[in-house]
Amino acid sequence: MNGDDDLIKLFLKPKSNELGFGPEQCTRLKPNMTEDEMVEEYEKMKKQTYTTSIKFGVKPNHNDLSTLVFREDAYNKNTTFTKEGIDFNVNSYVPTNLSDLMSEASTNKNIPVYFGVHGAGSSSYTFNSVCSYLKEIDPNFVFIAVDLRGHGNTKSLTSVSYNLSDFVDDANFLVFNTLKDIFGDKLSKKVSIVFLGHSLGGSVCSSLLTDVKSSANNEMNNYWKFNILGLVMLDIIEDLAVRSLAKMPEVIARTFTKFPNIKQCMNWHLGTGNPKNFESAKFSVLDLYSLKHFADDKYYLERKSNLSDFKSYWNTWFTGLSDQFVNLKGVCKELILSGNDQGTQNLDKTLMIGQMQGKYQLVVFNDGGHFIHEDCDYKVAITLDEFVKRNDNKLIEIKTNWGKT
């Protein structure tokens, strides 16, 4: 992008285990910083990037949310939950007036709780921009975004497995503990939970809800299962996902995991189109990396998750997803796809039949890629808000003149 010669060299250079760049390209900082100092410095670097924009000549208009530039973290709560030696990182947005919204005196009829599960190799910050737009539309909701095992700031001191069932168990654990941390020992009837899953996250959410809906006397599930409103899957079709796995080794081989500076890191991701939206990528892409020491006062960015670690578990991720999603009972469902991708222009047979039978709503946006919720963040936020308003029966008020004279 923008004639960046260094970026072109990165694209053309054969992938290797070596850094692929010299110290002269690296970021210069204070020499020999400690781990904590590097974390602190990287946070400063990210915040500086948040304030930059490529929307040249576009003046923010608060009557048109699509022109706004979000320069701050949308999340205001960070928590860690430990399970079987894994410290799970959870980022959330919780309105400051939540206690008022929960009170019986409040005229607010429902409190949407979005539970976001990212795709493979991504992190909780993939939902940051959508959460920002939701706050502009109506701030009276809760957004919970998790870092799955092997991703983001979730950490484990030992090796772990990445079967779909592992991710599902983790999600169940995190739903229960995060909701209890925010709402206390009992969920209000006002709470309406919408699961939002991108790619692998869609499969995790679909499997989780299938398991929970079929469980009877599970105390942990019973805490929140009666508050489930819906499931929204983002750009995931089983047939396409399964076929794509055959190409994943080649994709990983061409994926750079180390960059000398933020500029080249951002340019590479935007150049690959994952994602395409600079405003969202400022948060989501930079959250995938941490600062590492190269030599003296030179530092570089290194990806947190190792994509190769997931290879032997791919075959468990998507098989049976379409049938599971279509036949999931007692849950309002929506599938949001990118029409810009040749592969997603054709639903598989199960999804096609289910869509014709009205078992879920299909929404297609033609101006985004695989990270549809980042590329079309404003549209996805509106779609989610409308999904809740359309399906939450707590918002439906039936008036009658029956018996009146």
Salt bridges, closest charged atoms under 4 A:
ASP4 OD2 - LYS263 NZ 3.89
GLU37 OE2 - LYS30 NZ 3.16
GLU43 OE2 - LYS46 NZ 2.97
GLU84 OE1 - LYS83 NZ 3.73
ASP170 OD1 - LYS83 NZ 2.76
ASP170 OD2 - ARG149 NE 2.55
ASP181 OD2 - LYS77 NZ 3.18
ASP235 OD2 - HIS370 ND1 2.68
GLU250 OE2 - ARG254 NE 3.99
GLU279 OE1 - LYS282 NZ 2.63
ASP287 OD1 - LYS304 NZ 3.70
ASP297 OD2 - ARG28 NH2 3.04
ASP297 OD1 - LYS298 NZ 2.86
GLU302 OE2 - LYS258 NZ 3.49
GLU334 OE2 - ARG390 NH2 3.30
ASP367 OD2 - LYS379 NZ 2.86
ASP385 OD2 - LYS389 NZ 2.95
ASP392 OD1 - LYS394 NZ 3.19
GLU397 OE1 - LYS109 NZ 3.40
